[in-house]
Amino acid sequence: MKIYRPDYCKDFVCKAAECTHTCCAGWVIGIDGDSLARFMKDPDVKDKIEDGCFVLRDDGRCPFLRDDNLCDMIINHGEDYLCDICREHPRFYNTFEDHIEGGIGLVCEEACRLVLGADGPFTLVSDDGSKIELPDYVKAIYDTSKPLTERISLISGGRRAGSKLRAEIFDGMEVMDPKWSKLLSRIAEAPVSPEDEDKVILDNEKVFTNFAAYLLYRYKGAGRFAAESAYLLADLAVKGCGISDVARIFSCEVEYSDINIDEALETFS
């Protein structure tokens, strides 16, 4: 089947040592079967594997992540030697009946820059250059005949949780980093008004449009979830947080926990 990706994906290149939030630390790195069979024949690699995962160092870093944030495995063997998750991250794929739609996740700071900084609607392009139309549930957020705040309200079905309740819902999920709870507690302790949320959204229209479009695309039109997530980012922006930084943290905390994303999609359905 053809794989279609947003056109900005062609510009994605890992920042490697220049990345300030390496994906090679703090995560359990599960190894796919084919790579595991290959690694178990390599004495330099097999000793660093346990129960199908790389054994992280005491500081949570991958055993192949050097102090300069470069990967020993890539340096010694090339990128093709990596296991699937290391080679593919932060890419994601959604399978449909006759095609696959891929993209890059906001958990990566370079992906954040490309996704949130895109000018206008993205185009879905396959490797052979063919294109397909964006789904209607994504196109809706780009309808500039309406203010962005109205578009977000429409995809949510006109529903909006208060900022305090919203923060408490997200804080009640599995927490990866205690800093996330501290950020959310700032909202719970001093809730943000819908008027202030809307002002931040309108003042940063491109970023919030792209953020909502990304979530609608990745989660196949989950409008309420996309809207409440946008409102959460607006709440944190009111509290002085950088929108792109918060989008990355949000993605790490919510999207990259199977438990959390399932709970969020169900709660905001």
ZIRARA-V587595 format. One record per residue. N is the residue number from 1. SS is DSSP state (helix for helix, strand for strand, loop for the rest). PHI is phi in degrees with one decimal (* if undefined). D_LAST is the distance of its C-alpha to the last C-alpha in Angstrom with 2 decimals. Layout:
N:SS:PHI:D_LAST / N:SS:PHI:D_LAST
This chain:
1:loop:*:29.72 / 2:strand:-71.3:29.58 / 3:strand:-108.5:27.44 / 4:strand:-106.3:26.21 / 5:strand:-134.9:25.51 / 6:strand:-56.8:25.12 / 7:helix:-61.2:28.70 / 8:helix:-70.2:28.59 / 9:helix:-62.6:28.38 / 10:helix:-63.9:32.09 / 11:helix:-93.1:32.94 / 12:loop:-77.0:31.28 / 13:loop:-138.6:33.95 / 14:loop:-56.3:33.60 / 15:loop:-79.7:35.37 / 16:helix:51.5:36.87 / 17:helix:-65.1:39.23 / 18:helix:-82.4:38.15 / 19:loop:-71.9:34.55 / 20:loop:-93.7:34.08 / 21:loop:-135.5:31.07 / 22:loop:-57.1:32.23 / 23:loop:-83.8:29.79 / 24:loop:-98.5:32.75 / 25:strand:-147.5:32.52 / 26:loop:83.3:30.24 / 27:loop:-119.2:28.41 / 28:loop:-77.0:29.31 / 29:loop:-102.3:30.50 / 30:strand:-77.6:30.16 / 31:loop:-104.2:32.70 / 32:loop:-67.7:32.24 / 33:helix:-58.7:34.88 / 34:helix:-63.7:37.10 / 35:helix:-68.0:37.34 / 36:helix:-61.5:37.97 / 37:helix:-61.1:40.86 / 38:helix:-69.3:42.28 / 39:helix:-64.5:41.94 / 40:loop:-70.9:43.67 / 41:loop:-93.1:46.74 / 42:loop:-108.3:46.86 / 43:helix:-60.9:48.55 / 44:helix:-75.1:47.36 / 45:helix:-108.6:43.72 / 46:helix:-59.0:43.75 / 47:loop:-69.4:44.97 / 48:loop:-105.3:41.83 / 49:strand:-120.8:39.46 / 50:strand:-147.8:38.44 / 51:loop:54.0:36.08 / 52:loop:76.7:34.93 / 53:strand:-133.1:34.02 / 54:strand:-69.5:36.11 / 55:loop:-83.4:37.58 / 56:loop:-70.2:36.61 / 57:loop:-70.0:39.36 / 58:loop:-58.9:39.60 / 59:loop:-88.6:38.04 / 60:loop:85.2:34.95 / 61:strand:-88.4:36.16 / 62:loop:-58.3:36.46 / 63:loop:-64.3:40.09 / 64:loop:-101.1:40.59 / 65:strand:-85.6:39.42 / 66:loop:-76.8:42.63 / 67:loop:-64.4:43.37 / 68:loop:-90.9:43.23 / 69:loop:68.0:39.61 / 70:loop:-99.9:40.79 / 71:strand:-97.7:40.24 / 72:helix:-61.2:43.37 / 73:helix:-66.4:42.07 / 74:helix:-67.6:41.62 / 75:helix:-61.4:44.95 / 76:helix:-87.7:46.84 / 77:helix:-128.3:45.24 / 78:loop:94.1:43.10 / 79:helix:-64.5:39.37 / 80:helix:-66.9:39.49 / 81:helix:-79.6:40.43 / 82:loop:-65.0:37.06 / 83:loop:-76.2:34.57 / 84:helix:-56.8:31.48 / 85:helix:-64.9:29.07 / 86:helix:-71.8:31.67 / 87:helix:-74.8:32.47 / 88:helix:-90.2:28.96 / 89:loop:-55.0:27.20 / 90:loop:-99.5:25.20 / 91:strand:-73.7:24.53 / 92:strand:-135.9:21.52 / 93:strand:-140.2:21.32 / 94:strand:-117.1:18.92 / 95:strand:-96.3:20.84 / 96:loop:-112.7:20.79 / 97:loop:-62.4:23.29 / 98:loop:-124.6:26.01 / 99:strand:-162.6:25.28 / 100:strand:-123.1:23.65 / 101:strand:-112.4:21.91 / 102:strand:-111.3:22.76 / 103:strand:-172.5:22.50 / 104:strand:-123.1:23.31 / 105:loop:-87.2:21.12 / 106:loop:-72.9:21.33 / 107:loop:-63.6:22.60 / 108:loop:-98.5:25.96 / 109:helix:-65.5:27.79 / 110:helix:-72.0:29.43 / 111:helix:-62.7:26.20 / 112:helix:-56.3:24.90 / 113:helix:-61.1:28.07 / 114:helix:-71.3:27.76 / 115:helix:-69.4:24.08 / 116:helix:-75.6:23.96 / 117:loop:-94.9:27.51 / 118:loop:-63.8:27.25 / 119:loop:-93.8:28.84 / 120:loop:80.0:26.87 / 121:loop:-60.2:24.59 / 122:loop:-82.0:25.13 / 123:loop:-114.2:26.62 / 124:strand:-90.5:25.79 / 125:strand:-128.7:29.13 / 126:strand:-92.8:30.45 / 127:loop:-62.9:33.41 / 128:loop:-89.9:35.79 / 129:loop:92.2:34.79 / 130:loop:-72.3:32.98 / 131:strand:-128.4:29.91 / 132:strand:-130.7:26.88 / 133:loop:-70.3:24.89 / 134:loop:-64.1:21.65 / 135:loop:-60.1:18.69 / 136:helix:-56.9:17.99 / 137:helix:-70.3:14.49 / 138:helix:-91.4:16.53 / 139:helix:-58.2:19.47 / 140:helix:-58.7:17.63 / 141:helix:-77.0:17.56 / 142:helix:-96.2:21.31 / 143:loop:-74.7:22.32 / 144:loop:-74.9:24.92 / 145:loop:-72.3:25.94 / 146:loop:-122.4:23.37 / 147:loop:-59.8:23.20 / 148:helix:-59.0:20.60 / 149:helix:-60.2:19.22 / 150:helix:-70.7:18.72 / 151:helix:-63.2:17.10 / 152:helix:-65.8:14.52 / 153:helix:-62.5:13.97 / 154:helix:-65.7:13.72 / 155:helix:-70.0:11.07 / 156:loop:-88.2:8.88 / 157:loop:73.7:9.94 / 158:loop:79.1:12.51 / 159:loop:-100.4:10.60 / 160:loop:-149.4:11.91 / 161:loop:-71.9:12.28 / 162:loop:-63.1:15.98 / 163:helix:-61.4:17.33 / 164:helix:-65.9:18.74 / 165:helix:-62.7:15.68 / 166:helix:-60.1:13.71 / 167:helix:-62.1:16.75 / 168:helix:-67.6:17.06 / 169:helix:-63.9:13.60 / 170:helix:-67.6:14.45 / 171:helix:-72.2:18.00 / 172:loop:-79.3:17.18 / 173:loop:-84.4:16.22 / 174:loop:-59.6:19.08 / 175:loop:-104.2:21.37 / 176:loop:-84.3:23.41 / 177:loop:-132.9:25.61 / 178:helix:-55.2:26.60 / 179:helix:-61.4:26.87 / 180:helix:-63.6:23.09 / 181:helix:-62.6:23.15 / 182:helix:-65.0:26.05 / 183:helix:-64.3:24.28 / 184:helix:-66.7:21.30 / 185:helix:-66.1:23.89 / 186:helix:-65.8:25.45 / 187:helix:-77.0:22.46 / 188:helix:-62.0:22.21 / 189:helix:-77.1:25.96 / 190:loop:-141.7:26.15 / 191:loop:-55.1:22.91 / 192:loop:-100.8:22.56 / 193:loop:-77.6:22.52 / 194:helix:-56.7:20.22 / 195:helix:-63.6:23.53 / 196:helix:-71.0:24.29 / 197:helix:-60.2:20.90 / 198:helix:-62.5:21.49 / 199:helix:-64.2:25.06 / 200:helix:-63.2:24.30 / 201:helix:-62.3:21.85 / 202:helix:-69.5:24.55 / 203:helix:-72.8:27.28 / 204:loop:-130.1:25.64 / 205:helix:-59.9:24.20 / 206:helix:-62.1:24.87 / 207:helix:-63.9:23.29 / 208:helix:-71.2:20.03 / 209:helix:-62.6:19.90 / 210:helix:-66.7:20.53 / 211:helix:-64.3:18.04 / 212:helix:-64.3:15.14 / 213:helix:-62.9:16.73 / 214:helix:-58.7:17.00 / 215:helix:-68.5:13.34 / 216:helix:-61.7:12.51 / 217:helix:-68.9:15.44 / 218:helix:-68.8:14.92 / 219:loop:-110.9:11.33 / 220:loop:50.4:12.08 / 221:loop:86.4:10.37 / 222:loop:-73.5:7.01 / 223:helix:-64.6:7.86 / 224:helix:-64.5:5.89 / 225:helix:-62.2:6.64 / 226:helix:-62.4:9.99 / 227:helix:-67.3:10.75 / 228:helix:-64.8:10.39 / 229:helix:-67.7:12.32 / 230:helix:-65.1:14.83 / 231:helix:-63.2:15.34 / 232:helix:-63.2:15.99 / 233:helix:-61.6:18.53 / 234:helix:-64.0:20.04 / 235:helix:-57.9:20.48 / 236:helix:-70.4:22.29 / 237:helix:-66.0:24.31 / 238:helix:-59.9:25.48 / 239:loop:-81.8:26.66 / 240:loop:96.5:28.76 / 241:loop:-83.3:26.87 / 242:loop:-70.6:27.29 / 243:helix:-64.0:24.16 / 244:helix:-64.1:24.90 / 245:helix:-62.5:25.76 / 246:helix:-68.3:22.58 / 247:helix:-61.0:20.51 / 248:helix:-65.3:22.47 / 249:helix:-64.3:22.08 / 250:helix:-55.6:18.31 / 251:helix:-60.6:18.26 / 252:helix:-60.5:20.70 / 253:helix:-76.1:18.94 / 254:helix:-100.5:15.30 / 255:helix:-73.9:15.57 / 256:loop:-98.7:18.79 / 257:loop:-123.0:17.94 / 258:helix:-57.5:16.41 / 259:helix:-64.1:15.54 / 260:helix:-68.8:13.88 / 261:helix:-68.1:11.80 / 262:helix:-63.9:10.53 / 263:helix:-66.6:9.87 / 264:helix:-64.7:8.25 / 265:helix:-65.2:5.78 / 266:helix:-72.9:5.24 / 267:helix:-63.9:5.74 / 268:loop:-104.4:3.80 / 269:loop:-98.3:0.00
